[in-house]
Amino acid sequence: MARDFLMTGFQAYRSWQALLLLNCFSDINECATGTHNCSDYAVCNNTKGGHNCTCKKGFIGDGVNCTGNTFAFALVMLKNAIFENVDVDH
């Protein structure tokens, strides 16, 4: 019985080691998978082992909570959409 316990403990230790190694070499992109906690008015930036949230232009906050003038933001988005396909070289 003690041998079974030791073997189970050793197997659990090896499993824990394998998970630790796997976690060290893999990174989940929370921004791409949508598992981040960024505000709708923030940009998500993937980092090794996590992510950062930064409020978009015209908004202030910590990236998780961003406040600002949503009407002004809508105007900026509309301007970008209108002028996105304009060729300014001609």
PASEBA-1860 file (N, C-alpha, C; in nm, 3 decimals):
! residues 90
1> MARDFLMT> 0.081/-0.119/0.000/0.000/0.000/0.000/0.087/0.127/0.000 ~ 0.192/0.127/0.079/0.282/0.244/0.081/0.347/0.262/-0.054 ~ 0.378/0.151/-0.120/0.440/0.158/-0.252/0.343/0.223/-0.352 ~ 0.214/0.188/-0.344/0.113/0.248/-0.432/0.104/0.398/-0.409 ~ 0.109/0.439/-0.282/0.103/0.581/-0.250/0.225/0.654/-0.305 ~ 0.343/0.596/-0.288/0.465/0.659/-0.339/0.461/0.669/-0.491 ~ 0.412/0.565/-0.557/0.406/0.567/-0.702/0.306/0.673/-0.750 ~ 0.193/0.682/-0.682/0.093/0.783/-0.717/0.150/0.923/-0.695
9> GFQAYRSW> 0.219/0.943/-0.585/0.281/1.072/-0.558/0.386/1.106/-0.663 ~ 0.465/1.009/-0.702/0.567/1.031/-0.804/0.502/1.064/-0.938 ~ 0.395/0.993/-0.974/0.325/1.020/-1.099/0.264/1.159/-1.098 ~ 0.209/1.199/-0.986/0.152/1.333/-0.974/0.261/1.439/-0.989 ~ 0.377/1.413/-0.927/0.489/1.506/-0.939/0.535/1.518/-1.084 ~ 0.545/1.407/-1.155/0.588/1.409/-1.295/0.485/1.482/-1.381 ~ 0.357/1.463/-1.354/0.252/1.532/-1.428/0.261/1.682/-1.404 ~ 0.285/1.721/-1.279/0.300/1.862/-1.245/0.420/1.922/-1.317
17> QALLLLNC> 0.531/1.848/-1.321/0.651/1.894/-1.392/0.621/1.915/-1.540 ~ 0.551/1.820/-1.601/0.518/1.829/-1.743/0.430/1.950/-1.770 ~ 0.331/1.975/-1.685/0.245/2.092/-1.703/0.323/2.221/-1.686 ~ 0.413/2.224/-1.592/0.495/2.342/-1.570/0.582/2.371/-1.692 ~ 0.646/2.268/-1.746/0.728/2.285/-1.866/0.644/2.329/-1.985 ~ 0.529/2.269/-2.003/0.441/2.304/-2.114/0.399/2.449/-2.104 ~ 0.366/2.491/-1.982/0.323/2.629/-1.962/0.436/2.728/-1.987 ~ 0.559/2.690/-1.960/0.674/2.779/-1.982/0.701/2.801/-2.130
25> FSDINECA> 0.669/2.704/-2.213/0.702/2.713/-2.354/0.584/2.749/-2.443 ~ 0.466/2.760/-2.386/0.351/2.794/-2.467/0.290/2.924/-2.415 ~ 0.225/2.995/-2.504/0.161/3.119/-2.467/0.024/3.123/-2.533 ~ -0.077/3.153/-2.455/-0.211/3.168/-2.510/-0.230/3.315/-2.543 ~ -0.268/3.342/-2.666/-0.292/3.479/-2.710/-0.435/3.516/-2.672 ~ -0.450/3.579/-2.556/-0.582/3.617/-2.507/-0.651/3.716/-2.600 ~ -0.572/3.798/-2.669/-0.630/3.896/-2.761/-0.695/3.826/-2.880 ~ -0.628/3.725/-2.932/-0.680/3.654/-3.049/-0.796/3.561/-3.013
33> TGTHNCSD> -0.791/3.503/-2.893/-0.896/3.409/-2.854/-1.017/3.477/-2.793 ~ -1.004/3.608/-2.763/-1.116/3.681/-2.704/-1.134/3.656/-2.556 ~ -1.032/3.601/-2.490/-1.042/3.573/-2.347/-0.983/3.686/-2.262 ~ -0.954/3.799/-2.323/-0.899/3.914/-2.250/-1.012/3.986/-2.176 ~ -0.974/4.079/-2.091/-1.072/4.156/-2.016/-1.066/4.305/-2.053 ~ -1.018/4.335/-2.173/-1.006/4.474/-2.217/-1.144/4.534/-2.247 ~ -1.153/4.663/-2.227/-1.273/4.737/-2.260/-1.297/4.733/-2.411 ~ -1.421/4.757/-2.453/-1.451/4.770/-2.595/-1.379/4.891/-2.654
41> YAVCNNTK> -1.342/4.984/-2.568/-1.274/5.106/-2.612/-1.124/5.099/-2.585 ~ -1.070/4.976/-2.583/-0.927/4.956/-2.559/-0.868/4.864/-2.664 ~ -0.735/4.870/-2.675/-0.661/4.781/-2.763/-0.593/4.676/-2.676 ~ -0.605/4.550/-2.717/-0.543/4.440/-2.645/-0.407/4.410/-2.708 ~ -0.305/4.395/-2.624/-0.170/4.363/-2.670/-0.124/4.236/-2.599 ~ -0.100/4.130/-2.676/-0.056/4.003/-2.618/0.087/4.016/-2.566 ~ 0.111/3.958/-2.449/0.245/3.952/-2.391/0.272/3.808/-2.350 ~ 0.396/3.775/-2.323/0.432/3.640/-2.277/0.363/3.614/-2.143
49> GGHNCTCK> 0.271/3.521/-2.143/0.202/3.485/-2.020/0.086/3.574/-1.982 ~ 0.046/3.666/-2.068/-0.066/3.753/-2.034/-0.100/3.849/-2.146 ~ -0.147/3.965/-2.109/-0.183/4.068/-2.206/-0.191/4.203/-2.136 ~ -0.187/4.309/-2.216/-0.205/4.445/-2.166/-0.321/4.509/-2.240 ~ -0.392/4.595/-2.173/-0.502/4.670/-2.234/-0.469/4.818/-2.227 ~ -0.485/4.887/-2.340/-0.458/5.030/-2.347/-0.578/5.099/-2.408 ~ -0.630/5.200/-2.339/-0.746/5.273/-2.390/-0.714/5.337/-2.526 ~ -0.813/5.334/-2.615/-0.797/5.394/-2.747/-0.794/5.546/-2.735
57> KGFIGDGV> -0.749/5.610/-2.843/-0.739/5.756/-2.846/-0.876/5.816/-2.816 ~ -0.877/5.915/-2.729/-1.000/5.980/-2.689/-1.062/5.921/-2.563 ~ -1.000/5.816/-2.510/-1.051/5.751/-2.389/-0.941/5.746/-2.285 ~ -0.981/5.746/-2.160/-0.886/5.736/-2.051/-0.928/5.622/-1.958 ~ -0.830/5.565/-1.889/-0.856/5.458/-1.794/-0.742/5.359/-1.792 ~ -0.768/5.246/-1.731/-0.664/5.144/-1.715/-0.665/5.040/-1.826 ~ -0.750/5.055/-1.924/-0.759/4.958/-2.033/-0.871/4.858/-2.013 ~ -0.900/4.828/-1.888/-1.014/4.741/-1.857/-1.140/4.827/-1.849
65> NCTGNTFA> -1.124/4.944/-1.790/-1.232/5.044/-1.782/-1.185/5.170/-1.852 ~ -1.246/5.202/-1.965/-1.210/5.322/-2.042/-1.332/5.411/-2.053 ~ -1.313/5.537/-2.023/-1.423/5.632/-2.035/-1.380/5.744/-2.127 ~ -1.476/5.805/-2.189/-1.446/5.915/-2.279/-1.569/5.955/-2.357 ~ -1.547/6.034/-2.457/-1.655/6.084/-2.542/-1.678/5.984/-2.654 ~ -1.780/5.900/-2.639/-1.806/5.797/-2.740/-1.852/5.859/-2.872 ~ -1.915/5.975/-2.869/-1.955/6.042/-2.992/-1.831/6.087/-3.069 ~ -1.733/6.144/-2.999/-1.609/6.185/-3.064/-1.537/6.064/-3.122
73> FALVMLKN> -1.538/5.953/-3.049/-1.474/5.832/-3.098/-1.544/5.782/-3.225 ~ -1.675/5.789/-3.228/-1.751/5.746/-3.346/-1.716/5.833/-3.466 ~ -1.697/5.962/-3.443/-1.657/6.052/-3.553/-1.518/6.018/-3.605 ~ -1.426/5.986/-3.516/-1.291/5.947/-3.559/-1.297/5.819/-3.640 ~ -1.375/5.722/-3.597/-1.390/5.596/-3.670/-1.453/5.619/-3.807 ~ -1.551/5.707/-3.814/-1.616/5.740/-3.941/-1.517/5.808/-4.035 ~ -1.439/5.902/-3.983/-1.337/5.969/-4.064/-1.237/5.869/-4.119 ~ -1.191/5.778/-4.034/-1.095/5.677/-4.077/-1.155/5.587/-4.185
81> AIFENVDV> -1.281/5.552/-4.170/-1.347/5.466/-4.269/-1.364/5.538/-4.401 ~ -1.395/5.666/-4.398/-1.417/5.742/-4.522/-1.284/5.761/-4.596 ~ -1.179/5.797/-4.522/-1.052/5.831/-4.586/-0.957/5.714/-4.599 ~ -1.000/5.597/-4.555/-0.912/5.480/-4.562/-0.875/5.443/-4.704 ~ -0.967/5.459/-4.798/-0.943/5.419/-4.937/-0.912/5.536/-5.029 ~ -0.885/5.652/-4.971/-0.852/5.769/-5.053/-0.704/5.770/-5.083 ~ -0.670/5.784/-5.210/-0.531/5.789/-5.252/-0.486/5.934/-5.250 ~ -0.406/5.972/-5.153/-0.365/6.112/-5.137/-0.247/6.149/-5.225
89> DH> -0.190/6.053/-5.299/-0.076/6.082/-5.385/-0.119/6.142/-5.519 ~ -0.245/6.136/-5.553/-0.291/6.186/-5.684/-0.374/6.309/-5.670
END
